[in-house]
């Protein structure tokens, strides 16, 4: 697996844990796309472009009391396409105000070109 993909993944996770929409958006190409095939009601199916990703995550994170505290990688799958990384993970966190904890299993498929995410599917 190419090291640049793992570096992008590590920075992606750090941005998620920090709820840092700016750091997350800077990982994407200017015309990058982030899709949510399984989405929540009133949540967009995709963000198109770095600035839409920035604004979308900023709004989503400010609207939820969920705060991730850990992202556990359960598997990283190598692809025959050197730009693609498939990651199985569990996000653990807390609900602000002492309202409990959560664990969400997820699958992330990212395509990285030139050190930037050009496409992500977040299941």
TORPABA-591494 format. One record per residue: residue in three letters; x, y, z of N, C-alpha, C, CB in turn. Coordinates in steps of 0.05 Angstrom, whole numbers, plus 32768, in hexadecimal, padded with zeros to 4 digits. Glycine has a CB too. Layout:
<atom ALA, <X, Y, Z>, <X, Y, Z>, <X, Y, Z>, <X, Y, Z>> ...
***
This chain:
<atom UNK, <8011, 7FE9, 8000>, <8000, 8000, 8000>, <8012, 8018, 8000>, <7FED, 8000, 8018>> <atom UNK, <800C, 802B, 7FF0>, <801C, 8043, 7FED>, <801B, 8053, 8007>, <8013, 8054, 7FD5>> <atom UNK, <8031, 805C, 8010>, <8032, 806C, 8029>, <8022, 8086, 8028>, <804F, 8073, 802F>> <atom UNK, <8021, 8094, 8011>, <8010, 80AC, 8010>, <7FF3, 80A7, 8017>, <8012, 80B9, 7FF4>> <atom UNK, <7FE9, 8090, 8010>, <7FCD, 808A, 8017>, <7FCA, 8088, 8035>, <7FC4, 8070, 8009>> <atom UNK, <7FDD, 807B, 8042>, <7FDB, 8078, 805F>, <7FDE, 8093, 806D>, <7FF1, 8064, 8069>> <atom UNK, <7FEF, 80A4, 8062>, <7FF2, 80BF, 806D>, <7FD8, 80CF, 806B>, <8009, 80CE, 805F>> <atom UNK, <7FCB, 80CE, 8054>, <7FB2, 80DC, 8051>, <7F9D, 80D0, 8064>, <7FA8, 80D9, 8033>> <atom UNK, <7F9D, 80B6, 8067>, <7F8A, 80A9, 807A>, <7F8F, 80B3, 8096>, <7F8C, 808A, 8078>> <atom UNK, <7FA8, 80B4, 809F>, <7FAE, 80BD, 80BA>, <7FA5, 80DA, 80BE>, <7FCC, 80BA, 80BF>> <atom UNK, <7FAA, 80EB, 80AB>, <7FA2, 8107, 80AD>, <7F83, 810A, 80AC>, <7FAF, 8118, 8097>> <atom UNK, <7F76, 80F9, 809D>, <7F59, 80F8, 809B>, <7F4E, 80F2, 80B7>, <7F4F, 80E4, 8086>> <atom UNK, <7F58, 80DD, 80C3>, <7F4F, 80D5, 80DE>, <7F54, 80EB, 80F2>, <7F5C, 80BB, 80E6>> <atom UNK, <7F6B, 80F7, 80F1>, <7F71, 810D, 8104>, <7F5D, 8123, 8102>, <7F8E, 8117, 8100>> <atom UNK, <7F57, 812B, 80E9>, <7F43, 8140, 80E5>, <7F28, 8138, 80F0>, <7F41, 8147, 80C7>> <atom UNK, <7F20, 811F, 80EC>, <7F06, 8115, 80F6>, <7F06, 8116, 8114>, <7F01, 80F9, 80EC>> <atom UNK, <7F1B, 810D, 8121>, <7F1C, 810D, 813E>, <7F1C, 8129, 814A>, <7F34, 80FD, 8148>> <atom UNK, <7F29, 813B, 813C>, <7F2B, 8157, 8144>, <7F12, 8168, 813C>, <7F44, 8164, 8139>> <atom UNK, <7F00, 815C, 812C>, <7EE9, 816A, 8121>, <7EF3, 8184, 8113>, <7ED4, 8171, 8137>> <atom UNK, <7F08, 8181, 8103>, <7F15, 8197, 80F6>, <7F0E, 8197, 80D8>, <7F34, 8196, 80FA>> <atom UNK, <7EF9, 81A6, 80D2>, <7EEF, 81A7, 80B6>, <7F04, 81B2, 80A3>, <7ED6, 81B7, 80B4>> <atom UNK, <7F14, 81C5, 80AC>, <7F29, 81D1, 809B>, <7F3E, 81BD, 8095>, <7F35, 81E9, 80A9>> <atom UNK, <7F48, 81AE, 80A9>, <7F5D, 819A, 80A4>, <7F52, 8184, 8092>, <7F67, 818E, 80BF>> <atom UNK, <7F39, 817C, 8096>, <7F2D, 8167, 8085>, <7F2B, 8171, 8068>, <7F11, 8160, 8090>> <atom UNK, <7F20, 8189, 8064>, <7F1D, 8193, 8049>, <7F37, 8195, 803A>, <7F0F, 81AE, 804A>> <atom UNK, <7F4C, 819D, 8048>, <7F66, 81A0, 803B>, <7F72, 8185, 8031>, <7F7A, 81AD, 804E>> <atom UNK, <7F67, 816F, 803A>, <7F6F, 8155, 8030>, <7F64, 814F, 8014>, <7F67, 813F, 8044>> <atom UNK, <7F50, 815E, 800C>, <7F42, 8159, 7FF3>, <7F4C, 816B, 7FDC>, <7F24, 815E, 7FF7>> <atom UNK, <7F4B, 8160, 7FC4>, <7F50, 816F, 7FAC>, <7F3A, 8185, 7FAB>, <7F50, 815D, 7F92>> <atom UNK, <7F40, 819C, 7F9D>, <7F2B, 81B1, 7F9B>, <7F11, 81A7, 7F90>, <7F36, 81C7, 7F89>> <atom UNK, <7F11, 8193, 7F7F>, <7EF8, 8188, 7F73>, <7EF2, 816C, 7F7F>, <7EFB, 8186, 7F55>> <atom UNK, <7EFD, 8166, 7F97>, <7EF8, 814C, 7FA3>, <7EDB, 8148, 7FAA>, <7F09, 814A, 7FBD>> <atom UNK, <7ED3, 812F, 7FAC>, <7EB8, 8128, 7FB3>, <7EB8, 8115, 7FCB>, <7EAA, 811A, 7F9A>> <atom UNK, <7EA5, 8119, 7FDD>, <7EA1, 8108, 7FF4>, <7E84, 80FF, 7FF3>, <7EA8, 8116, 800F>> <atom UNK, <7E80, 80E4, 7FF0>, <7E65, 80D9, 7FEE>, <7E5D, 80CA, 8007>, <7E63, 80C6, 7FD6>> <atom UNK, <7E43, 80CA, 800D>, <7E38, 80BB, 8024>, <7E22, 80A9, 8019>, <7E2D, 80CF, 803A>> <atom UNK, <7E29, 8091, 800F>, <7E15, 807F, 8004>, <7DFF, 8077, 8018>, <7E22, 8065, 7FFA>> <atom UNK, <7E05, 8075, 8031>, <7DF1, 806F, 8046>, <7DF0, 8089, 8057>, <7DF9, 8056, 8058>> <atom UNK, <7DDB, 8098, 8053>, <7DDA, 80B2, 805F>, <7DC3, 80B5, 8073>, <7DD9, 80C8, 804B>> <atom UNK, <7DC6, 80C9, 8084>, <7DB1, 80D0, 8097>, <7D9D, 80E2, 808A>, <7DBD, 80DD, 80B1>> <atom UNK, <7D84, 80E3, 8094>, <7D70, 80F6, 8089>, <7D7B, 8112, 808C>, <7D55, 80F3, 8098>> <atom UNK, <7D75, 8123, 8078>, <7D7D, 813F, 8077>, <7D9B, 8142, 8074>, <7D73, 814E, 808F>> <atom UNK, <7DA9, 812D, 806E>, <7DC6, 812E, 806A>, <7DCC, 812B, 804C>, <7DD5, 8119, 807B>> <atom UNK, <7DDE, 813A, 8041>, <7DE3, 8138, 8024>, <7DEF, 811D, 801C>, <7DF5, 814F, 801B>> <atom UNK, <7DE9, 8115, 8003>, <7DF5, 80FD, 7FF9>, <7E12, 8100, 7FF2>, <7DE5, 80F4, 7FE0>> <atom UNK, <7E1B, 8119, 7FED>, <7E37, 811E, 7FE6>, <7E3D, 813B, 7FE9>, <7E3C, 8115, 7FC9>> <atom UNK, <7E57, 8140, 7FED>, <7E62, 815A, 7FEB>, <7E74, 815B, 7FD3>, <7E73, 8162, 8006>> <atom UNK, <7E71, 8170, 7FC3>, <7E81, 8172, 7FAA>, <7E93, 818B, 7FAD>, <7E6F, 8175, 7F91>> <atom UNK, <7EAD, 8186, 7FAE>, <7EC0, 819C, 7FB0>, <7ECA, 81A0, 7FCC>, <7EB4, 81B6, 7FA6>> <atom UNK, <7EE3, 81A8, 7FCE>, <7EF0, 81AC, 7FE8>, <7EE0, 81BF, 7FFA>, <7F0C, 81B7, 7FE4>> <atom UNK, <7ED6, 81D5, 7FEF>, <7EC8, 81E8, 8000>, <7EAD, 81DE, 800A>, <7EC4, 8202, 7FF1>> <atom UNK, <7EA0, 81CD, 7FFA>, <7E87, 81C1, 8002>, <7E8D, 81AC, 8018>, <7E79, 81B3, 7FEB>> <atom UNK, <7EA3, 819E, 8016>, <7EAB, 818B, 802B>, <7EB0, 819A, 8045>, <7EC4, 817B, 8022>> <atom UNK, <7EBF, 81B0, 8043>, <7EC5, 81C1, 805B>, <7EAC, 81CA, 8068>, <7ED7, 81D9, 8053>> <atom UNK, <7E9A, 81D7, 8059>, <7E81, 81E2, 8063>, <7E6F, 81CC, 806E>, <7E73, 81F2, 804E>> <atom UNK, <7E6D, 81B6, 805F>, <7E5B, 81A0, 8068>, <7E64, 8194, 8082>, <7E5A, 818B, 8052>> <atom UNK, <7E7D, 818E, 8084>, <7E87, 8182, 809D>, <7E85, 8196, 80B4>, <7EA3, 8178, 809A>> <atom UNK, <7E8C, 81AF, 80AF>, <7E8A, 81C4, 80C4>, <7E6D, 81C5, 80CF>, <7E93, 81DF, 80BA>> <atom UNK, <7E5A, 81C5, 80BD>, <7E3E, 81C7, 80C5>, <7E35, 81AD, 80D4>, <7E2C, 81CB, 80AD>> <atom UNK, <7E3D, 8196, 80C9>, <7E35, 817D, 80D5>, <7E41, 817A, 80F1>, <7E3E, 8165, 80C3>> <atom UNK, <7E5A, 8180, 80F4>, <7E67, 817D, 810E>, <7E5C, 8191, 8123>, <7E85, 8180, 810C>> <atom UNK, <7E54, 81A9, 811A>, <7E4A, 81BC, 812D>, <7E2D, 81B5, 8135>, <7E4A, 81D8, 8121>> <atom UNK, <7E20, 81A4, 8126>, <7E04, 819D, 812B>, <7E00, 8184, 813B>, <7DF5, 819B, 8111>> <atom UNK, <7E16, 8175, 8141>, <7E13, 815C, 814F>, <7E21, 815C, 816A>, <7E1D, 8145, 813E>> <atom UNK, <7E16, 814F, 817E>, <7E24, 814D, 8197>, <7E38, 8135, 8198>, <7E10, 8149, 81AE>> <atom UNK, <7E39, 8126, 8182>, <7E4B, 810F, 8181>, <7E67, 8118, 817D>, <7E43, 80FC, 816A>> <atom UNK, <7E79, 810E, 818E>, <7E95, 8116, 818D>, <7EA6, 80FC, 818B>, <7E9E, 8126, 81A6>> <atom UNK, <7EB2, 80F7, 8174>, <7EC3, 80DF, 8172>, <7EDC, 80E1, 8183>, <7ECB, 80DA, 8154>> <atom UNK, <7EE4, 80CB, 818F>, <7EFC, 80CB, 81A0>, <7F11, 80B7, 8196>, <7EF4, 80C4, 81BC>> <atom UNK, <7F08, 80A4, 8184>, <7F1B, 8090, 817B>, <7F11, 8085, 8160>, <7F1E, 8079, 818F>> <atom UNK, <7F23, 8080, 814E>, <7F1C, 8072, 8135>, <7F2E, 8059, 8134>, <7F21, 8084, 811C>> <atom UNK, <7F21, 8042, 8137>, <7F2F, 8028, 8137>, <7F2E, 801C, 811B>, <7F23, 8015, 814B>> <atom UNK, <7F45, 8018, 8110>, <7F47, 800B, 80F5>, <7F44, 7FED, 80FA>, <7F63, 8012, 80E8>> <atom UNK, <7F30, 7FE2, 80EC>, <7F2D, 7FC5, 80EE>, <7F39, 7FB6, 80D6>, <7F0F, 7FBE, 80F1>> <atom UNK, <7F3B, 7FC4, 80C0>, <7F48, 7FB8, 80A8>, <7F4E, 7FCE, 8093>, <7F37, 7FA1, 809C>> <atom UNK, <7F64, 7FCB, 8086>, <7F6B, 7FDB, 806F>, <7F6E, 7FC8, 8058>, <7F84, 7FED, 8074>> <atom UNK, <7F5F, 7FCD, 8042>, <7F60, 7FBB, 802B>, <7F70, 7FC8, 8014>, <7F44, 7FB4, 8022>> <atom UNK, <7F82, 7FBA, 800A>, <7F92, 7FC3, 7FF3>, <7F81, 7FC0, 7FDA>, <7FAC, 7FB3, 7FF1>> <atom UNK, <7F84, 7FD2, 7FC8>, <7F75, 7FD2, 7FAF>, <7F88, 7FCD, 7F98>, <7F66, 7FED, 7FAB>> <atom UNK, <7F7E, 7FC2, 7F83>, <7F8E, 7FBF, 7F6B>, <7F93, 7FDA, 7F5E>, <7F81, 7FAC, 7F57>> <atom UNK, <7F83, 7FEE, 7F66>, <7F87, 800A, 7F5D>, <7F98, 8018, 7F72>, <7F6B, 8018, 7F59>> <atom UNK, <7FB0, 8021, 7F6C>, <7FC2, 802D, 7F7F>, <7FB8, 8047, 7F8C>, <7FDC, 8032, 7F73>> <atom UNK, <7FA3, 8053, 7F81>, <7F98, 806B, 7F8C>, <7F83, 8066, 7FA1>, <7F8C, 807C, 7F76>> <atom UNK, <7F7A, 804D, 7FA4>, <7F62, 8047, 7FB4>, <7F6A, 8038, 7FCD>, <7F4E, 8037, 7FA4>> <atom UNK, <7F5E, 8041, 7FE3>, <7F61, 8034, 7FFD>, <7F45, 802F, 8009>, <7F72, 8046, 8011>> <atom UNK, <7F41, 8017, 8013>, <7F27, 800F, 801F>, <7F2D, 8009, 803D>, <7F1A, 7FF6, 8010>> <atom UNK, <7F1F, 8017, 804E>, <7F24, 8014, 806B>, <7F0A, 800D, 807A>, <7F30, 802F, 8075>> <atom UNK, <7F0C, 7FF8, 808A>, <7EF7, 7FF2, 809C>, <7EFF, 7FFD, 80B7>, <7EF1, 7FD2, 809E>> <atom UNK, <7EEC, 800B, 80C4>, <7EF3, 8017, 80DE>, <7EDB, 8019, 80F0>, <7EFF, 8033, 80D9>> <atom UNK, <7EE1, 801F, 8109>, <7ECC, 8024, 811D>, <7ED3, 803F, 812A>, <7ECA, 800D, 8133>> <atom UNK, <7EBF, 8050, 812A>, <7EC2, 806A, 8137>, <7EB4, 8069, 8152>, <7EB6, 8082, 8125>> <atom UNK, <7EC3, 806F, 8166>, <7EB8, 8070, 8181>, <7EB8, 808D, 818B>, <7EC9, 805D, 8195>> <atom UNK, <7EA5, 8093, 819C>, <7EA4, 80AE, 81A7>, <7E90, 80B1, 81BD>, <7E9E, 80C1, 8191>> <atom UNK, <7E8C, 80CA, 81C4>, <7E7A, 80D1, 81DA>, <7E66, 80E6, 81D0>, <7E8A, 80DD, 81F1>> <atom UNK, <7E4F, 80E6, 81DD>, <7E3B, 80FA, 81D8>, <7E3F, 8110, 81EC>, <7E1D, 80EE, 81D9>> <atom UNK, <7E43, 8128, 81E3>, <7E49, 813F, 81F5>, <7E34, 8141, 820B>, <7E49, 8159, 81E5>> <atom UNK, <7E3E, 814A, 8222>, <7E2C, 814E, 8239>, <7E28, 8135, 8249>, <7E12, 8158, 8230>> <atom UNK, <7E39, 8121, 8244>, <7E37, 8108, 8253>, <7E20, 80F7, 824C>, <7E37, 810E, 8270>> <atom UNK, <7E17, 80F8, 8233>, <7DFF, 80E9, 822B>, <7E05, 80CE, 821E>, <7DEF, 80FA, 8218>> <atom UNK, <7E1C, 80C3, 8224>, <7E22, 80A8, 821B>, <7E39, 80A7, 8207>, <7E0A, 809C, 820E>> <atom UNK, <7E3D, 808F, 81FD>, <7E52, 8089, 81EA>, <7E47, 807C, 81D2>, <7E68, 8077, 81F7>> <atom UNK, <7E56, 807B, 81BC>, <7E4D, 806E, 81A4>, <7E65, 8060, 8196>, <7E41, 8083, 8191>> <atom UNK, <7E5E, 804D, 8186>, <7E70, 803F, 8174>, <7E62, 803C, 8159>, <7E7A, 8023, 817F>> <atom UNK, <7E6F, 8045, 8144>, <7E64, 8043, 8129>, <7E78, 8034, 8117>, <7E5D, 805F, 811D>> <atom UNK, <7E6F, 801E, 810B>, <7E80, 8010, 80F8>, <7E7E, 801E, 80DD>, <7E78, 7FF2, 80F5>> <atom UNK, <7E94, 8020, 80CF>, <7E93, 802D, 80B5>, <7EA7, 8022, 80A1>, <7E98, 804B, 80B9>> <atom UNK, <7EA2, 802A, 8088>, <7EB4, 8022, 8072>, <7EBA, 803C, 8063>, <7EA7, 800C, 8060>> <atom UNK, <7ED3, 8041, 805F>, <7EDC, 8059, 8050>, <7EEC, 8050, 8038>, <7EED, 806B, 8063>> <atom UNK, <7EE4, 805A, 8021>, <7EF2, 8055, 8008>, <7EFC, 806F, 7FFE>, <7EE0, 8046, 7FF2>> <atom UNK, <7F17, 8072, 7FFC>, <7F22, 808C, 7FF3>, <7F34, 8087, 7FDB>, <7F32, 809A, 8009>> <atom UNK, <7F32, 809B, 7FC9>, <7F44, 809C, 7FB1>, <7F55, 80B4, 7FB5>, <7F34, 809D, 7F96>> <atom UNK, <7F70, 80B0, 7FB5>, <7F83, 80C5, 7FBA>, <7F94, 80C8, 7FA1>, <7F95, 80BF, 7FD3>> <atom UNK, <7F96, 80E0, 7F97>, <7FA6, 80E6, 7F80>, <7FB7, 80FF, 7F86>, <7F94, 80EA, 7F66>> <atom UNK, <7FD1, 80FD, 7F82>, <7FE2, 8114, 7F87>, <7FE1, 811D, 7FA4>, <7FDA, 812B, 7F76>> <atom UNK, <7FDD, 810A, 7FB6>, <7FDD, 8110, 7FD3>, <7FC3, 811C, 7FDD>, <7FF2, 8122, 7FD9>> <atom UNK, <7FAE, 811E, 7FCC>, <7F94, 8129, 7FD4>, <7F7E, 8116, 7FCF>, <7F8F, 8144, 7FC6>> <atom UNK, <7F6A, 8116, 7FDF>, <7F52, 8105, 7FDB>, <7F42, 8111, 7FC4>, <7F41, 8103, 7FF5>> <atom UNK, <7F3E, 8101, 7FAF>, <7F2D, 810A, 7F99>, <7F11, 80FF, 7F9B>, <7F3A, 8102, 7F7E>> <atom UNK, <7F0E, 80E9, 7FAA>, <7EF4, 80DD, 7FAD>, <7EF3, 80CC, 7FC7>, <7EEC, 80CC, 7F95>> <atom UNK, <7EDE, 80CF, 7FD6>, <7EDA, 80BE, 7FEE>, <7EBE, 80B5, 7FEF>, <7EE2, 80CE, 8008>> <atom UNK, <7EBB, 809C, 7FF7>, <7EA0, 8090, 7FFC>, <7EA1, 8088, 801A>, <7E99, 8078, 7FE9>> <atom UNK, <7E8E, 8092, 8029>, <7E8E, 808F, 8046>, <7E75, 8080, 804D>, <7E8F, 80AB, 8054>> <atom UNK, <7E78, 8066, 8053>, <7E61, 8055, 8059>, <7E5F, 8052, 8078>, <7E64, 8039, 804C>> 
***
